[in-house]
Amino acid sequence: MKRGAVLCASGIGDGLLMMIAAHHLKKCGYSVTIFHNVGKELSLLFEGAEFLPHPPLEALENTLKSFDRILVENDHSARAYYLFNLRDNLPQLAFFFPTPSSQMLERDYLFNPEIPVATNLSEGCKKLLGTSPSKANDLPLPQEKSYRKYPQRIVIHPTSNDRKRNWFQRQFLKLADALTKEGYEVVFCVGPSERKEWENLENVPSFQNLKEVAHFIYESGYFIGNDSGIGHLASNLGIPTLTISGNPKRVRLWRPDWALGEVVTLPFPLPNFKGIHLPIRENFWQHFISVRRTLKAFKKLTNGYESCSHLL
C-alpha cells in the first residue's frame, strides 16, 4: 500500500484541521502517518490513526523518504525551512501555505484568506490529490454520549496558547453572569496548568484528557472561546460555536468551520504598529469588544441554530 505522511503545526487545532488532509490521503488509498508533537492526546480522539512525534531535523530526510506523498502545514518553523531545502530530494513533498511565501512552488497550495482553513484544506486536497471537496477528518462522534443532551449548557474556554489572544478574565466572568441570568448553565473549561487562575469558581470541572473534554463538549448546547484549538474541537463535534478574537484578518481564516459558528471581533480597524513597537491591536483589542456586543453575537448564534434545527 502507498504511504502518506501529514506534518502538522504545533496546536491541537492544527492537528484536527490537518486530519482533513489525512482523510483525503486515505481516500486515495494511502496508509497515513500523522506527525504531531501532541499526537498522544489526539490519538485518544482518533483511535486507530498512526501518530508520531516530529523527528529531529537531522532525521527528517531519512524519515520521510519512504513516504509516497507528504503534505505539510507551513508554520514558519525551523522544520518548515529545513524541508524547503529538501524539496529537490523529496519531490513527493507539498505544502499548504496559509499566507503567501517566496518558498511556494506550483505543486503547493495557497489558502484563500476569505474562507476558513477547513474549507481551504478541502479545496487544497482537491488540487493536490484530485479528491472531491470534503471537510471530513474522520473524527468519530462519542457513541456513548448524547448530542447536545444539555442544550442550556454553555462551555466557555477562556484561554489559549497565546495569552495575547485571550479576552480578559473579568469580561468572561461578566459574560457568564449575564448568560446565567438568562437561564443558561455556564461551565468554564481550562487545562490543568491554567486552573489556578480560575480555582475560585465552582463551575470548573476537571478533565483527565482531551477525550473527556470532547465528550463533555459534545453533550453541551453551545461553546464560547478565544481563537483556540478547543473551539475547532467543539465545531468538529457539531456544537454551535462563538469565537472572540481581536484580529479580524486572522479569525476570518482560522475560525472554526465544521458546525454553525459566529465570530465577534473588533468593530473597526485597530492599528498594530509593530515596526515602531506600538502593537496597539495586539495589546489592547480586548477593550474594544464589549460584553454587550458578545452577548448580541451569541444571540445571533442561538437564533441561527434554532432556525437551522427547525429545517431538520
C-alpha positions as CSV (number, residue, x, y, z in Angstrom):
1,M,0.0,0.0,0.0
2,K,1.2,3.5,-0.7
3,R,2.3,5.5,2.3
4,G,1.3,9.1,3.1
5,A,2.6,11.5,5.7
6,V,0.9,14.6,7.2
7,L,3.1,17.1,9.1
8,C,1.2,19.4,11.4
9,A,2.0,22.6,13.2
10,S,2.1,22.5,17.0
11,G,-1.5,23.3,18.1
12,I,-4.4,20.9,18.8
13,G,-6.5,22.8,16.3
14,D,-3.8,22.3,13.7
15,G,-3.9,18.6,14.3
16,L,-7.7,18.5,13.9
17,L,-7.5,20.5,10.7
18,M,-4.7,18.6,9.1
19,M,-6.7,15.4,9.8
20,I,-8.7,16.6,6.8
21,A,-5.6,16.1,4.7
22,A,-5.2,12.6,6.2
23,H,-8.8,11.8,5.3
24,H,-8.2,12.7,1.7
25,L,-4.9,10.7,1.5
26,K,-6.8,7.7,2.8
27,K,-9.4,8.2,0.1
28,C,-6.6,7.9,-2.4
29,G,-5.5,4.6,-1.0
30,Y,-2.7,5.7,1.2
31,S,-1.9,4.4,4.7
32,V,-1.3,7.6,6.7
33,T,1.1,8.6,9.4
34,I,0.4,11.9,11.2
35,F,3.4,13.7,12.6
36,H,2.4,15.9,15.6
37,N,4.0,16.6,18.9
38,V,0.7,16.3,20.8
39,G,-0.3,13.2,18.8
40,K,-0.6,11.2,22.1
41,E,-3.6,13.4,23.0
42,L,-5.1,13.4,19.6
43,S,-4.8,9.6,19.3
44,L,-7.4,9.4,22.1
45,L,-9.9,11.1,19.7
46,F,-8.8,9.3,16.5
47,E,-8.4,5.7,17.7
48,G,-6.6,3.6,15.1
49,A,-4.8,6.5,13.5
50,E,-1.0,6.5,13.5
51,F,0.5,9.5,15.2
52,L,4.2,10.0,15.7
53,P,6.2,13.0,17.1
54,H,8.1,15.1,14.7
55,P,11.6,13.7,14.1
56,P,14.6,15.9,14.8
57,L,15.8,18.0,11.8
58,E,18.8,15.8,11.1
59,A,16.5,12.7,10.8
60,L,13.8,14.4,8.6
61,E,15.0,13.3,5.2
62,N,15.6,9.7,6.2
63,T,12.3,9.5,7.9
64,L,10.3,11.0,5.1
65,K,11.9,9.5,2.0
66,S,10.0,6.2,2.4
67,F,6.6,8.0,2.0
68,D,5.0,8.3,-1.4
69,R,3.1,11.5,-0.6
70,I,3.9,14.1,2.1
71,L,1.6,17.0,3.0
72,V,3.0,19.8,5.2
73,E,1.3,22.7,7.0
74,N,3.7,25.6,6.7
75,D,4.1,27.1,10.1
76,H,7.3,29.2,9.5
77,S,9.1,26.9,11.9
78,A,12.7,25.7,11.7
79,R,11.4,22.4,10.5
80,A,9.4,24.0,7.6
81,Y,12.5,25.9,6.4
82,Y,14.6,22.7,6.7
83,L,12.1,20.9,4.5
84,F,12.1,23.7,1.9
85,N,15.8,22.8,1.3
86,L,14.9,19.2,0.8
87,R,12.4,19.6,-1.9
88,D,14.8,18.5,-4.7
89,N,15.4,15.3,-2.8
90,L,11.7,14.8,-1.8
91,P,9.6,15.6,-4.9
92,Q,6.6,13.9,-3.2
93,L,6.5,16.9,-0.7
94,A,3.8,19.6,-1.0
95,F,3.0,22.5,1.4
96,F,-0.2,24.2,2.4
97,F,0.6,27.9,2.8
98,P,-1.8,29.9,5.0
99,T,-0.2,33.1,3.6
100,P,1.9,33.9,0.5
101,S,5.5,32.9,0.7
102,S,8.6,33.1,-1.5
103,Q,9.0,29.4,-0.9
104,M,5.9,28.4,-2.8
105,L,6.1,26.1,-5.8
106,E,3.5,25.1,-8.4
107,R,2.9,21.8,-6.5
108,D,1.9,23.7,-3.3
109,Y,-1.5,25.2,-2.3
110,L,-2.0,28.8,-1.1
111,F,-5.1,29.4,1.1
112,N,-7.8,31.8,0.2
113,P,-7.8,34.4,3.1
114,E,-11.6,34.9,2.7
115,I,-12.6,31.4,3.6
116,P,-11.8,29.3,6.7
117,V,-8.9,26.8,6.9
118,A,-11.0,23.7,6.9
119,T,-12.6,24.7,3.6
120,N,-9.2,25.7,2.3
121,L,-7.8,22.3,3.1
122,S,-10.8,20.7,1.3
123,E,-10.1,22.7,-1.8
124,G,-6.3,22.2,-1.5
125,C,-6.7,18.4,-1.4
126,K,-8.9,18.7,-4.5
127,K,-6.0,20.4,-6.3
128,L,-3.1,18.3,-4.9
129,L,-4.8,14.9,-4.8
130,G,-7.7,15.1,-7.1
131,T,-10.3,14.2,-4.4
132,S,-13.8,15.5,-4.1
133,P,-14.1,18.5,-1.7
134,S,-14.8,17.5,1.8
135,K,-14.1,18.8,5.3
136,A,-14.4,15.3,6.8
137,N,-11.5,14.4,9.1
138,D,-12.8,11.1,10.4
139,L,-13.3,12.3,14.0
140,P,-15.7,9.7,15.5
141,L,-18.6,11.1,17.5
142,P,-18.9,9.7,21.0
143,Q,-21.4,6.8,20.7
144,E,-21.8,6.5,24.4
145,K,-22.9,10.2,24.8
146,S,-26.0,12.1,23.7
147,Y,-25.5,15.0,21.3
148,R,-26.5,18.3,23.0
149,K,-28.0,16.4,25.9
150,Y,-27.8,19.6,27.9
151,P,-28.9,22.3,25.4
152,Q,-28.8,25.1,28.0
153,R,-25.2,24.3,29.0
154,I,-22.6,26.7,27.6
155,V,-18.9,25.7,27.7
156,I,-16.6,28.7,27.9
157,H,-12.9,28.1,27.1
158,P,-11.3,31.4,28.3
159,T,-7.7,30.5,27.5
160,S,-5.4,29.7,24.5
161,N,-1.8,29.0,23.8
162,D,-1.1,32.7,23.5
163,R,-2.3,35.0,26.3
164,K,-2.5,38.0,23.9
165,R,-5.3,36.2,22.1
166,N,-7.4,35.9,25.2
167,W,-10.3,38.2,26.2
168,F,-9.9,39.4,29.8
169,Q,-11.0,37.1,32.6
170,R,-13.3,39.8,34.0
171,Q,-15.1,40.0,30.7
172,F,-15.6,36.3,30.6
173,L,-17.0,36.4,34.2
174,K,-19.4,39.2,33.3
175,L,-20.5,37.3,30.2
176,A,-21.1,34.2,32.3
177,D,-23.2,36.2,34.8
178,A,-25.3,37.6,32.1
179,L,-25.8,34.2,30.5
180,T,-26.7,32.7,33.8
181,K,-29.4,35.3,34.4
182,E,-30.8,34.3,31.0
183,G,-31.2,30.7,32.3
184,Y,-28.1,29.1,30.9
185,E,-25.7,26.8,32.8
186,V,-22.2,28.2,32.2
187,V,-19.2,25.9,32.7
188,F,-15.5,27.0,32.3
189,C,-13.2,24.6,30.6
190,V,-9.4,25.1,31.3
191,G,-6.3,22.9,31.3
192,P,-4.6,21.6,34.4
193,S,-1.9,24.3,34.2
194,E,-4.5,27.0,33.9
195,R,-6.8,26.0,36.8
196,K,-5.1,28.2,39.4
197,E,-6.4,31.4,37.7
198,W,-9.9,30.0,37.8
199,E,-9.9,27.9,41.0
200,N,-12.2,30.4,42.9
201,L,-15.1,29.4,40.6
202,E,-17.3,26.4,41.3
203,N,-18.2,25.6,37.7
204,V,-14.7,24.5,36.5
205,P,-14.7,20.7,36.1
206,S,-11.5,18.6,35.9
207,F,-10.8,16.5,32.8
208,Q,-8.2,13.8,32.6
209,N,-7.5,14.1,28.9
210,L,-8.7,15.6,25.6
211,K,-11.2,12.8,25.1
212,E,-13.0,13.7,28.3
213,V,-13.1,17.3,27.2
214,A,-14.6,16.2,23.8
215,H,-17.3,14.1,25.5
216,F,-18.3,17.0,27.8
217,I,-18.5,19.5,24.9
218,Y,-20.5,17.0,22.8
219,E,-23.3,16.9,25.4
220,S,-23.3,20.7,25.7
221,G,-25.5,23.2,23.9
222,Y,-23.0,25.9,22.9
223,F,-19.3,26.7,23.0
224,I,-17.7,30.2,23.5
225,G,-14.0,30.8,23.4
226,N,-11.0,32.6,22.2
227,D,-9.3,31.7,18.9
228,S,-8.1,28.3,20.0
229,G,-7.9,24.6,19.2
230,I,-10.7,23.7,21.6
231,G,-13.0,25.9,19.5
232,H,-12.2,23.8,16.5
233,L,-12.9,20.7,18.5
234,A,-16.3,21.9,19.5
235,S,-17.2,22.8,15.9
236,N,-15.8,19.4,14.7
237,L,-18.2,17.8,17.2
238,G,-21.2,19.7,15.7
239,I,-21.6,22.2,18.6
240,P,-22.5,25.8,17.7
241,T,-19.5,28.0,18.4
242,L,-18.9,31.6,19.2
243,T,-15.3,32.8,18.7
244,I,-13.9,36.0,20.3
245,S,-10.9,37.5,18.5
246,G,-9.1,40.8,18.3
247,N,-7.6,40.0,14.9
248,P,-10.3,40.2,12.2
249,K,-8.0,39.1,9.4
250,R,-6.7,36.1,11.2
251,V,-10.1,34.9,12.5
252,R,-11.6,35.2,9.1
253,L,-9.1,32.5,8.0
254,W,-8.7,30.5,11.2
255,R,-12.3,30.4,12.6
256,P,-14.0,27.1,13.3
257,D,-15.7,25.8,10.2
258,W,-17.4,22.4,10.8
259,A,-20.6,23.5,12.6
260,L,-22.6,26.7,12.8
261,G,-20.5,29.5,14.2
262,E,-20.3,33.2,14.8
263,V,-17.3,35.5,15.4
264,V,-17.2,38.7,17.5
265,T,-14.2,40.8,16.7
266,L,-13.2,44.5,16.5
267,P,-15.9,46.8,15.3
268,F,-13.4,48.9,13.4
269,P,-9.8,48.6,12.3
270,L,-7.2,49.0,15.0
271,P,-3.6,49.7,14.0
272,N,-0.7,47.4,15.0
273,F,2.5,49.4,14.5
274,K,5.0,46.6,15.2
275,G,7.7,48.3,13.3
276,I,7.8,51.2,15.8
277,H,7.0,49.0,18.7
278,L,3.4,50.1,19.1
279,P,1.3,46.9,18.7
280,I,-1.9,48.6,19.7
281,R,-4.3,45.9,18.4
282,E,-2.2,43.1,19.9
283,N,-2.1,44.6,23.4
284,F,-5.4,46.5,23.7
285,W,-8.0,44.8,21.5
286,Q,-9.9,43.4,24.5
287,H,-11.1,46.9,25.5
288,F,-12.9,47.2,22.1
289,I,-15.0,44.0,22.4
290,S,-17.7,44.6,25.0
291,V,-19.7,42.0,26.9
292,R,-22.8,43.6,25.3
293,R,-21.5,43.0,21.8
294,T,-20.5,39.5,22.7
295,L,-24.0,38.7,24.1
296,K,-25.5,40.1,20.9
297,A,-23.3,37.8,18.8
298,F,-24.3,34.8,21.0
299,K,-28.0,35.6,20.5
300,K,-27.4,35.6,16.7
301,L,-25.8,32.2,17.1
302,T,-28.7,30.8,19.1
303,N,-31.2,32.2,16.7
304,G,-29.3,30.8,13.7
305,Y,-29.1,27.3,15.4
306,E,-32.8,27.3,16.2
307,S,-33.7,28.3,12.6
308,C,-31.5,25.6,11.2
309,S,-32.8,22.9,13.6
310,H,-36.3,23.6,12.5
311,L,-35.4,22.5,9.0
312,L,-34.1,19.1,10.1
